[in-house]
């Protein structure tokens, strides 16, 4: 009888890289336009607040579709949801090329957000389905890497294309990228879904493994664990979008008197450090326990936020402090892996759709909430609030997420889907 392959020696499933590519292509519709916002503003003679609505429309659309996307994936199957998502994403981007007024451009932005939101949930669910349990965190880390790489790369592409051919040309790039994402994802997710159904049928033929007390354990353990993990996801996104993307630039300008280019350097390096630690952090979580990685990551971010204003006194120290905070991004994949550990079958798509909801909820609330604190108190006070929220999330996850063995028992006790 052969021994199981150690997690450190297991390779990523080949489908995982294609899912990574499909997701990376799908996020072009959002990130291409970051450096082109002034050009869009001047083209339609809009106010700064109107451009803010243009930016927020994409995130709000994703937030609205996050929970339904899980149910749609569970009921309709991932291939159909991919088709709907690609049609919306590509069609809306095509409409942006010819939009005669700003209102139609915002409508196109909403359509792209809905389409991209559907694709994100389907890809996340697909990664979970193909991930061997021993390396689930490492497989699902590709989701975060694809998103963060898109945030880093697409603004450069959009800026170059838009500067050469005008901002509408970036919509052409978005259409092409969206179509390519569909070509990559539709057949792949169809085969993954078929394989998952076959495995579900195989499991139903095996003798049930139950204990008298496991039904109640499933109910209590998973409910509390879901709440704890989702709260940690929300706190992380409040920090990422509120602290990093909103308060940090304000602090850099008002307290350190840095130029926009200097501020952007620190934020960009923070993001690249986060990308660099994502896969190693997920792999470590697979080896020593995902809960430990999640709690440690939340604590590191909390400490980083709290000490940031005490460390950053110049441009050099600002960059160093930013990179140190970036190291705390190693745990996000362990959050999605923990959620996947708790459920199986069609319910996994529902759980991961809820995960996407709390990601976008934190992204929506974080900037406005922390900027309000900064405006009424100070940027340092806003950083302290973010640190406190992360600290509470670390404690909640430590107490609310049970040991891996208890989670395994809970999953065994869950009723079969259907």
Phi, psi and omega in degrees: 000125183282147179280149177296145180291129178301150183302324183295336183260352179285138181266155176295138175301142182301330180294335184298322181292325178289322175297320176302313181297316180298319179292317180302319178292325185289334183276001178299325186297342177262310194276344179297333193262000181306311181279355184260003182301317178299322179294320177295319179301313182289328181297323182252006179054053182256160178279170177296321180295325178294321176293326175298321177294323177299316179293315185290334184301322181294311180294322179295321178297318178296318180300317182294325186269350186303306182293314176299331182296324176295316179294321179297317179297321180293321186269320187266338186094148186294328184295318178294321180294322176300316180300314179298315181297318181292318179300316179294314183295309182290317180296318179293321177295321176297321177297326178297332179298323187248009184303121183278344181215170186290327181297317178291330177293320176294320177299320177295323178297318178297315179300318178296321180295319177297312181299314180294325178296319176299316181295322181297315180295318181295317179295317179299318178294320179296318176299320179295321182293325184268352186283122170299138184307325184292336181233029183299320179297318181294319179296314185284348175295338178298333178297310180294320181296318180297315179297311184291327177293323176297321178297326183277323190267316188296325175300326177295316179294314180299318179296319181292312181293316181296323179293326183277322189234002182098158188293333180293336179295334178294330176293328176297316177299319180297320178298312181299315181297320180294316179298317178296326177296321178293318178299324180284317192273322188302304180293325181295312182289332174298316179290323178296318180296318179297318179295321179295322178294321178296320178295323179296320177296319179299320182293328181290341179274351180274151178299137180293140177252105184224157171232152185303327187264002188287332181299314179291326178297318179301313184297310184285316185295309186289326179297311179294319180297316177302312181299318181294313182294316180297323177295321176296321177298314180300313181297320180296318181287325173301317179293314185296314185269332179275310180285305189288314188267348184237300185287321182301313176298324178296317179296318181298322182282314187279324185264325184252349179059043179274153176281163177303324179293318178296318178297315180299326178299313180296315181294319180294316179296324176300318180293318180292325174297319177300319177297318184295328184266355186296305183292314176301322178295319178295319179296321177295322177297323177298330185272316187253354180118126185290326178299317179300319180293318180298311181297316180297318180296317178297320179293318180296318177296320179298313179295318180299316178297319185292318185270351184307307182295340178275339179268323188273104179237353180209177180298315181296313180291331175296315179296316180296315179297322179297317180293324178296318178295325179300332179295342181284358183277014187279356192251352186301320181294329178291333175295312180293326178294321177298316178299318180293330177294332187279337185223165178217169177066208183300333181294338179296320178297323178296316180295319182284333170295321176294322175303313179299324179299314182287332172299309184287330176295315177296322179294330181280318185278323187306307182299316182290320182292311183287328176292328176296316178297317180297321181289326182268343179231272179195165176297323178297322178296320178296321177297322178294321177297315178299318178297319179296319179297318179294322178296316176299318179298321178298316179294317180299317179291323178297320182272329189268335180263118185283176179297154183302322181295324179289325176296318177301317177298320180297319180294321178297330182279347184290141180291150179295142181294152174103000000 
